[in-house]
Amino acid sequence: MLFMITACQTTLAQNAGFFMTADIGAGLPSGVGNLPGSNGNIYTNVPYSLGSGFNFDIGGTYMSGKYLGAGLDLTGIWGFDQKASLILPSVSVVTKKTGSLLAVTPTITLSANSAKINPYARFGIVVGVPSYTVSTTETGQNFVQGTNIDVYSGGFSVGWYSAIGIQYPLNKRLTINAELFDRDLSYVATTKTNTQAYNGQQTAPVQTLVTKDNNPNNSQEFASYVPFGSIGIKIGIAMKIEKGNKPHKVKKKREKRT
């Protein structure tokens, strides 16, 4: 990246501009973890990532010349449900995890500056505030009625973002973008909130998750890393913000004195 930036800086032109962008897309699991599942005596690991889901982005990029720019994206992710089932002789347990993410991503943009179909690449650092919900239901002979819901939140996460894409100009100010992205992120929550208990049971108090416990008889739950990475595609539009033209001052001619 440093070599490419240095090379681009030697060829910058004086056509700087600021672009506002809006994108929508979806991502599939990347950097996955495993949820335990079973069907009778057959046990399986179900791969998942809580960062997979619908992506909504708004942002801005300032191109300092033809080839190099810097920008900032604001991202929201509404995750897909990640399900796993434990099917036992007397009871079946279905666990559903759903993640969400609000993130800020400062990026560097490298553009080929092609007049028609323009390829580009972006690299950045993701700073996000994730959270996720775990819903558990039971069926069978000895099942407990209702749904237990726990929300894991607190803290933040830092990761990497990279993307390649193409731009197609509609006119001098509007451009359509298509981008293939990869977001590398993991998260460890600091608190667990039981927002809903099984029927006839009371919700548990808010619990602080720990990373170290000197008393093995404690009932405190350990914090654990969960994957929030995704790889997917986004489609959006970019609009160039042009500076308004300043009015020219009209010089008044001086009258000749006789």
N, C-alpha and C positions, 0 to 999 in steps of 0.2 A: 504493500500500500504506500509506504513512504517513497519507494522508488517511482511509482506511478504518479504520485502527487508532485514530486520534484520534476519529473519529465513534463507533466501537464503545465506546470507553472511557467515553463519557458516558451509555451505556445499560446498563452492566454490572449484573447482579443478584448477590445473595449466594448463588448456588447453585454455588459452585466444586466441582470434582470432578476426580479423577485417573482416566484410562482407560488400560488395557493393550490393545494391539492386536496382531493377527497376520494377515498377508495373504499370498496367493499369486496369481501371475498370470504374464503373458507380455508381452514387448514386441517390436515390430518395428523395423527400422532407421530411425534418424532422424539427420539431419546426416551423410549418408553420404559415404564415399570410394569409390574405384573400384579394382577388381582387373582387370588386363589379361587378356583372353581372346581366342582365335582358333579358327576352324574353316577350315583351308585358307588361302585368301587373304582371308577375311572376319574382320576384327578387331573386337572389341567391348570395352566397358567394363562390368564387372559391378558394380553398386552394392552396398555392404555397410556394416555397422556391427557392431563386435565387442560392443557393449552389448546387442544384441538377444538375447533368450533368456528362460529361466524366472527369475522374481523371487520371492524369499522374504524377508519382512520381519517383524520384531518391533519393537515400540516402545511409547512411552508419551506421552500428551498430558495436560497439565494445563489445564483450562478455568478461567480466572479469573472467569468469569461466564457469561452466556447466549451471548455472541457471539464472544468472543475467547479463544484458547488458544495455548500453546506446547508443542512436543513434540520428541522425538528418535527417529529410526528407525535401526535396524541392518539393512542390506540385503546379501543375497548374490545374485549373478547367475551362472547357468550358461549360457553362450552357445550359440546355435545355430551349426552349422557353416556357414562362408561359403566356397563353392567357386568356383574358376575353372579353366578348361582351356585349354591351349595345344596345339592339334592341328596338328602340322607334318608334312611328308612322311615323315621318318624316325623321329620320336619324338613321343609325346604326353605332356605334363606336366600333372598335376593338382595344384593347390595348394589346401590346406584350412586356413583360419584359424579358431581357436576362442578366444573370450575368456572371462575370468572377472573378477569384481569383488566386493570387500568394501568397503562404504562406510558412513559415518555421515552422517546428514542431519538437522540441526536445522531445525525448521519453525515457521511461524506458521499457525494455523488460524483461519479466519473462518467462523462458523456462522450459519445463518438461524434456528436454534432453533425449528424447526417440530415440533409434537408427534407427527405421524404420519410423513410422509416428509420428512426433513430434508436440504436441500442444503447443501453446504459447499465451501470452497476451501482449498488449502494451498500455501504457498510456502516454499522453503528453499534452503540451500546444500549441495551434495554434496561431501564430502571422502572420496576413495576410494583404494584400493590395487589398481589393475588389473594384469593380466598376460594374455598370450595365447600360443598355440601355433601354429606353422606347420609343417604336414606336407606333404611333397612326394613324389610317386610318379611313375614313368615307365613307359610301355609303348611297344611298337613295335620296329623293327629294331635301332636302336642305343641301346636303353634300358639304364639301370643298375638292377639288381635291388635290391629292398628299399625302405625308407621313410626319408627323412631328416626328423628332427624337431628344430626349434629352439624354445626357450622364451624369450620376451622379457619381462623383469620389471624391478623396481627403480623407485624413485621413487613419487610419488603424483600425483593429479589433483584439480582443483577445478572444479566446475561448478554448474549451477542445476537446481532441481527445482520443478515446478508441477503442480497437479492440481485437478480438480473431481470431486465425488462426491455420492452420496446415502447416507443412513443410514435404516435401517428398524428400529425398536425391537421386540425380541421380548418383553421384560419391562422391569422397572425398572433392571436391571443389564446386560443383554445387548443388543447392537445388531449388525445385519448391515450391512456397508459394501460399496459398489461404487464404484470410483475409476478415472477416466481420467487417466493421468499422462503427463508429458513430462520426460525427463531429458536435459539438454544437457551433454555431457561429451566431452572428447578427451584423449588420453594419448600421452606420449612415453616410451619405455622407456630405461633406462640401461645394461642388460646383456643379452647374448645368450648362451644356453647351448645347446650342441648335445648333446642328451640321447641321440640315436640317429642313426647314420650309415647310408649305403647299405651293402649287403652287401659285405664285404671291405674296407671303409674304416674308419679310426679316427675317433672323435669328435674334434671340434675343441675346443681349450681355451676357457674362458669369455672372452668378449670384451666390453670396455667400449666402448659406443657413444659417438661423439663428435658434437659440434655444430659444431666448427671444426677444421680441419686445415691446417697451413701447408705440409705436404709432400704434394703430389698423388700421389707414388709409393707412399705408405703403403697398406697393405691394410686399414686400419681402416674399419669400416662406420659410416656416418652415421646418427644417430638421426633418426627421422621421426615426425610426428604421425599417429595412427590414430584414427578416430572410435569413440566408445563411447556415443553417444546412442541413445535408444530412446523410442518412444511406444507405449503399450499400456494394458491394463486389469488391475486387481487386484480380487480379492474376498476379504473377510476378516470378522473378528468383533472387536468391542470389548467389554470388560468394565469396568464402573465399580467402582473400589475405594472402598468406603465405610469411614469410620472407625467403629470399634467404640464402642458406647455405654459411657460410664463409669458405674460403679455409683454410685447415689445414697447419700450418707451419711445414716444414720438418727440423728436427734437423740434422745438419751435425755432423758426427762423427769426433772427433779429432784424428789426426794421432799420433801414439805413437812415441815419439822421442827415438832414440837409443843412 
